[in-house]
Amino acid sequence: MSRKLTPRWVMMLLVAAVLILPIAIAVILSVSALLGAMGDTTGSCVLRYIGWGCGILWVIGLISLVLVQGLESLVGSDEADE
């Protein structure tokens, strides 16, 4: 019996987040720098904090993806041994 530990949609969501978040971080931090150069310090500061938040979510997504893949490989190797 082949039972997956995590649903397929969780893996797809993690992969999508890991691929999309760096692009979002780059755009947000670029706009933050642009606003800072234009003299809007409040907008620049807010976008910088949003960029940092996205960066933290990206790191959490990377760690989660590695852990889920590790668990899937452990469960898959147990099934192959039987």
Secondary structure, DSSP 4 states (H G I P E B T S, - for coil): ----SS-HHHHHHHHHHHHHHHHHHHHHHHHHHHHHHTT-HHHHHHHHHHHHHHHHHHHHHHHHHHHHHHHHHHHHHHHHH-
